Structure formats: structure tokens, C-alpha cells
């Protein structure tokens, strides 16, 4: 039985992996990936803060005037979120403060 020869393509950094998969910084494909990655990260932060507050998605939705399904989509990175909604969820809903840094 023959085994398939594989070329030893070593990727030494995460940045090299991203460039190979999504292109260099500034390309459309890479920018779309970065936006999705940041949406996912924001969703993870909201989920973590909600759990730290011992709240369910439904409780957070009720407190902020949204729907449970919307909270779920945000936490799973499947929904764009407006800055005003982010403030409402974290500051009003969870009692946290947001600080934004632009680099």
C-alpha cells in the first residue's frame, strides 16, 4: 500500500498562516476574516460577562429589551452588533463599563 507523499510545508507563525489562508492585511478577504474574528471575540466577552453575572440569555434579553435569539446570535458571532447595542448589553444589562481603544 502506497502512502501519499506530502510536501513538508512548515508555517512558522500564526501571521503566516493567516496570510496563506486569507491574504495579507488590507485585502478584502483578510478584512472580512478580521471582522468575523472580532465579532466572535465580542460575543465571547458578552457570554463570559453574562455567565459571571449568573444570568441566562433570556434574562439578559428581558433586561435590555431584546430577544433571547438575538443574544444567542451575538454570543455565537453570527450577528453584527451596533455600538449602541453593545453598550446596552454590557453597561445596562450586565453593569459593566466599556472602554474602547483605537490604535
URDA-V323378 format. One record per helix or strand. SS is the DSSP state (H for helix, E for strand). FROM is the first residue (numbers start at 1). TO is the last residue. If there is no record, write none. Layout:
SS & FROM & TO
SS & FROM & TO
//
This chain:
H & 14 & 22
H & 28 & 52
H & 57 & 64
H & 68 & 75
H & 83 & 93
//
